[in-house]
Amino acid sequence: NFANPDTGVRRLIPDYDKYDLGAYSVAEYSLNESWTVDAGLRYDFNRINAKKFYRTSRWEESGYDQDFSDIVLEDLGTQILTNPIFNFHNVSASTGLNFEMDGENLLRVNYAYSQRAPNPSELFSEGLHHSAARIELGDLRINSEKSSKVSISLERNAQNWGYTIAPFFNSIKDFILLEPTGAEFTIRGAFPVWSYRQTDALLYGLDVSIYNNWNTNIRSEHTFAWVRGTDISTDIPLINIPAANLNNSIEFKIPSWNNFTFGMESQFVFEQKRFPPNITVFSPQQQQNLLLDINTPPPAYHLIALNAEKSFSLKNENDLTVGLGATNLLNTSYRDYLNRLRYFADDMGRNINLRIIYNY
């Protein structure tokens, strides 16, 4: 089931057969009551066998006629039928050291090396991605990513309160990213062009979480996440790195009241200040270069959610559960930086849902 060359239609991603084979081993050794060492090793084999039509002009413009002439099955003039076959051999390994200070406090140090094979979208994309209203272009030259990550975690798990502080540092060679590179003007309109490419990247950040059991009925949780990403080759911020976010929630629960639960959650997402510069495209209509403001992130936003739940007994004890929830309670207009549709519409407004669960 692949595109008919007579129609001139090339699908965004072609038909393909994909085979994955993996094997792994993990081990853990206790040095004494406080120190534990663990390690893991994994091998993955990935094979992709595709049948894909390329527009001849795109094929030559990308230089594929020089690098991939051996995969051409048929030259149809305006289109070329190809049979790209890729085999990826990836190895991953990790080792960690855990130090249990006492029954409540734990320190973890971990190093992980991993490889990830490119997926078919990153290799073969060529055409209009209708749901995102943009043209996406893959690259047959993309290789596996290679990541080296060091992470440290300090944890406390106690009955009354606890926390986790986890900084990390991640260096990725041949990092695969999708970014805007221009615009194309077609009979269906003008569309931005997003292209896949590889670069060396550096990511580091911090995850923090705290919980507190104030009493047997009230519990609060707080989490904070922050990450920073940079393209090492250009010293430019990476695109689509999530902004820092802070979540706070409190839950009031009385099991004796038929498992009555009431909770409130606050989510604050900061504005992403680090992003690559916008691009300039040529407008045939205006016959001049125009700035395409496509990389600028949206402003910060704050969301409130509520949730209530209670059980009832019909035939059996607590066999019926009724819940009422509301997200974006204040009906805030906002746009998520990682939402591909943020250029066209706000994210979801106030949403109220009723849940009825019956266990029979």
HUKA-V32086 format. One record per pair of residues at least 24 apart in sequence whose ideal C-beta (glycine too) atoms are under 10 Angstrom apart, sorted by the first residue. I is the first residue (numbers start at 1). J is the second residue. Records with the same first field share a line. If there is no record, write none. Layout:
BEGIN
I=J + J
END
This chain:
BEGIN
1=51
2=50 + 51 + 52 + 53 + 81
3=51 + 52 + 53 + 79 + 81
4=53
5=53 + 74 + 76 + 77 + 78 + 79 + 80 + 81
6=76 + 79
8=53 + 55 + 78 + 79
9=53 + 79 + 127
10=52 + 53 + 54 + 55 + 58 + 79 + 126 + 127 + 128
11=52 + 53 + 124 + 126 + 127 + 128
12=121 + 124 + 125 + 126 + 127 + 128 + 129 + 130 + 131 + 135 + 136 + 138
13=50 + 52 + 119 + 120 + 121 + 123 + 124 + 125 + 126 + 127 + 129 + 136 + 138
14=50 + 51 + 52 + 53 + 54 + 82 + 84 + 120 + 123 + 124 + 125 + 126
15=49 + 50 + 51 + 52 + 120
16=48 + 49 + 50 + 51 + 52 + 84 + 85 + 86 + 120 + 123 + 124
17=47 + 48 + 49 + 50 + 51 + 85
18=46 + 47 + 48 + 49 + 50 + 86 + 117 + 119 + 120
19=45 + 46 + 47 + 48 + 49 + 87
20=44 + 45 + 46 + 47 + 48 + 88 + 117
21=45 + 46 + 47
22=46 + 90 + 92
24=92 + 93
26=94
27=95
28=96 + 98
30=98 + 100
31=97 + 98 + 99
32=100
33=100
34=98 + 99 + 100 + 101 + 102 + 106 + 107
35=97 + 98 + 99 + 100
36=96 + 97 + 98 + 99 + 100 + 106 + 108
37=95 + 96 + 97 + 98
38=94 + 95 + 96 + 97 + 98 + 108 + 110
39=93 + 94 + 95 + 96 + 111
40=92 + 93 + 94 + 95 + 96 + 112
41=91 + 92 + 93 + 94 + 95
42=90 + 91 + 92 + 93 + 94 + 114 + 115
43=89 + 90 + 91 + 92 + 93 + 115
44=88 + 89 + 90 + 91 + 92 + 114 + 115 + 116 + 117 + 144
45=87 + 88 + 89 + 90 + 117
46=86 + 87 + 88 + 89 + 90 + 116 + 117 + 118 + 119 + 144
47=85 + 86 + 87 + 88 + 117
48=84 + 85 + 86 + 87 + 88 + 117 + 118 + 119 + 120 + 123 + 124
49=83 + 84 + 85 + 86 + 87
50=82 + 83 + 84 + 85 + 86 + 120 + 123 + 124
51=81 + 82 + 83 + 84
52=80 + 81 + 82 + 83 + 84 + 120 + 123 + 124 + 126 + 138 + 140
53=78 + 79 + 80 + 81 + 82 + 126
54=79 + 80 + 81 + 82 + 84 + 124 + 126 + 140
55=79 + 80 + 126 + 127
56=80
58=126 + 127 + 137
59=126
62=126 + 137 + 138 + 139 + 140 + 141
63=140 + 141
64=139 + 140 + 141
67=140 + 141
68=140 + 141
71=140
82=124 + 140
84=120 + 123 + 124 + 140
86=117 + 118 + 120 + 123 + 140 + 142 + 143
87=117
88=115 + 116 + 117 + 118 + 143 + 144
89=115 + 117 + 144
90=114 + 115 + 116 + 117 + 144 + 145 + 146
91=115 + 144 + 146
92=116 + 146 + 147
94=149
96=151 + 153
98=153 + 155
99=154
100=155
101=154 + 155 + 156
102=156
103=157 + 158
104=155 + 156 + 157 + 158 + 159 + 160 + 161 + 162
105=154 + 155 + 156 + 157 + 158 + 162 + 163
106=153 + 154 + 155 + 156 + 157 + 164
107=152 + 153 + 154 + 155
108=151 + 152 + 153 + 154 + 155 + 164 + 166
109=150 + 151 + 152 + 153
110=149 + 150 + 151 + 152 + 153 + 166 + 168
111=148 + 149 + 150 + 151
112=147 + 148 + 149 + 150 + 151 + 168 + 170
113=146 + 147 + 148 + 149
114=144 + 145 + 146 + 147 + 148 + 149 + 170 + 172
115=143 + 144 + 145 + 146 + 147 + 173 + 174
116=144 + 145 + 146 + 147 + 172 + 174 + 175 + 176
117=142 + 143 + 144 + 145
118=142 + 143 + 144 + 145 + 174 + 176 + 196 + 198
119=176
121=176 + 178 + 196
122=176 + 177 + 178 + 196 + 197 + 198
123=176 + 196
124=196
125=178 + 194 + 195 + 196
128=184 + 186 + 188 + 189 + 191
129=191 + 194 + 340
130=188
131=340 + 341
132=191 + 192 + 194 + 340 + 341 + 343 + 344
133=189 + 191 + 192 + 340 + 341 + 343 + 344
134=178 + 180 + 183 + 184 + 191 + 192 + 193 + 194 + 294 + 340 + 343
135=181 + 182 + 183 + 184 + 186 + 191 + 192 + 193 + 194 + 195
136=178 + 191 + 192 + 193 + 194 + 195 + 196
137=178 + 181 + 182 + 184 + 193 + 194 + 195 + 196 + 197
138=178 + 195 + 196 + 197
139=176 + 195 + 196 + 197 + 198
141=196 + 197 + 198
142=174 + 176 + 196 + 197 + 198
143=173 + 174 + 176 + 198
144=173 + 174 + 176 + 198
145=172 + 173 + 174 + 175 + 176 + 198 + 201
146=171 + 172 + 173 + 174 + 175 + 200
147=171 + 172 + 173 + 174 + 175 + 201 + 203
148=172 + 173
149=203 + 204
150=204
151=205 + 207
153=207
155=209
156=210 + 211
157=211
158=211 + 213
159=213
160=211 + 212 + 213 + 214 + 215
161=210 + 211 + 212 + 213 + 214 + 219 + 220
162=209 + 210 + 211 + 212 + 213
163=208 + 209 + 210 + 211 + 212 + 222
164=207 + 208 + 209 + 210 + 211 + 223
165=206 + 207 + 208 + 209 + 210 + 224
166=205 + 206 + 207 + 208 + 209 + 225
167=204 + 205 + 206 + 207 + 208 + 226
168=203 + 204 + 205 + 206 + 207 + 227
169=202 + 203 + 204 + 205
170=201 + 202 + 203 + 204 + 205 + 227 + 229
171=200 + 201 + 202 + 203 + 204 + 232
172=198 + 199 + 200 + 201 + 202 + 203 + 229 + 232 + 238
173=198 + 199 + 200 + 201 + 232
174=198 + 199 + 200 + 201
175=199 + 200 + 201 + 202 + 203 + 229 + 231 + 232 + 233 + 238
176=201
177=201 + 229 + 231 + 238 + 239 + 240 + 276
178=239 + 240 + 340
179=231 + 238 + 239 + 240 + 276 + 279 + 294 + 295
180=239 + 276 + 278 + 279 + 281 + 292 + 294 + 295
181=279 + 281
182=279 + 280 + 281 + 282 + 292
183=279 + 280 + 281 + 282 + 283 + 290 + 292 + 294
184=281
185=281 + 282 + 283 + 284 + 285
190=281 + 283 + 284 + 285 + 292
192=279 + 281 + 292 + 294 + 343
193=279 + 281
194=239 + 294 + 340
197=231
198=233
199=230 + 231 + 232 + 233 + 234 + 236 + 238
200=230 + 231 + 232 + 233 + 234
201=229 + 230 + 231 + 232 + 233 + 238 + 241
202=228 + 229 + 230 + 231 + 232 + 235 + 238
203=227 + 228 + 229 + 230 + 238 + 241
204=228 + 229 + 230
205=229 + 241 + 242 + 244
206=244
208=246
209=247
210=248
211=249
212=250
214=250 + 252
216=253 + 254 + 255
217=251 + 252 + 253 + 254 + 255 + 256 + 257 + 260 + 261
218=250 + 251 + 252 + 253 + 254
219=249 + 250 + 251 + 252 + 253 + 263
220=248 + 249 + 250 + 251 + 263 + 264
221=247 + 248 + 249 + 250 + 251 + 263 + 265
222=246 + 247 + 248 + 249 + 250 + 266
223=247 + 248 + 249 + 267
224=248 + 268
226=270
228=274
229=274
230=274
231=276
234=276
236=274 + 275 + 276 + 277
237=272 + 273 + 274 + 275 + 276 + 277 + 295
238=274 + 275 + 276
239=272 + 274 + 275 + 276 + 294 + 295 + 297 + 337
240=272 + 275 + 276 + 295 + 297 + 337 + 338 + 340
241=272 + 274 + 275 + 297 + 337 + 338
242=269 + 270 + 272 + 336 + 337 + 338
243=269 + 270 + 271 + 272 + 273 + 274 + 275 + 297 + 298 + 300 + 301 + 336 + 337 + 338
244=268 + 269 + 270 + 271 + 272 + 273 + 300
245=269 + 270 + 300
246=270 + 302
247=303
249=305 + 307
251=307
252=308
253=309
254=310
255=311 + 318
257=310 + 311
258=309 + 310 + 311 + 312 + 313 + 317 + 318 + 320 + 321 + 322
259=309 + 310 + 311 + 312 + 318 + 321
260=308 + 309 + 310 + 311
261=307 + 308 + 309 + 310 + 311 + 321 + 323
262=306 + 307 + 308 + 309 + 310 + 324
263=305 + 306 + 307 + 308 + 309 + 325
264=304 + 305 + 306 + 307 + 308 + 329
265=303 + 304 + 305 + 306 + 307 + 327 + 329
266=302 + 303 + 304 + 305
267=301 + 302 + 303 + 304 + 305 + 327 + 328
268=300 + 301 + 302 + 303
269=298 + 299 + 300 + 301 + 302 + 303 + 334 + 336 + 337
270=297 + 299 + 300 + 301
271=297 + 298 + 299 + 300 + 301 + 337
272=296 + 297 + 298 + 299 + 300 + 337 + 338
273=297
275=337
293=343
294=343
296=337
297=335 + 336 + 337 + 338 + 342
298=334 + 335 + 336 + 337 + 339 + 342 + 343 + 346 + 347
299=334 + 335 + 337
300=334
301=328 + 332 + 333 + 334 + 335 + 336 + 346 + 347
302=328 + 330 + 332 + 334
303=327 + 328 + 329 + 330 + 332 + 334 + 347
304=328 + 329 + 330 + 331 + 332 + 350
305=329 + 351
306=352
307=353 + 355
309=355 + 357
311=357 + 359
312=358
314=358 + 359 + 360
315=358 + 359 + 360
316=359 + 360
318=359
319=357 + 358 + 359 + 360
320=356 + 357 + 358 + 359 + 360
321=355 + 356 + 357 + 358 + 359
322=354 + 355 + 356 + 357 + 358
323=353 + 354 + 355 + 356 + 357
324=352 + 353 + 354 + 355
325=351 + 352 + 353 + 354 + 355
326=350 + 351 + 352 + 353
327=351 + 352 + 353
328=352
END
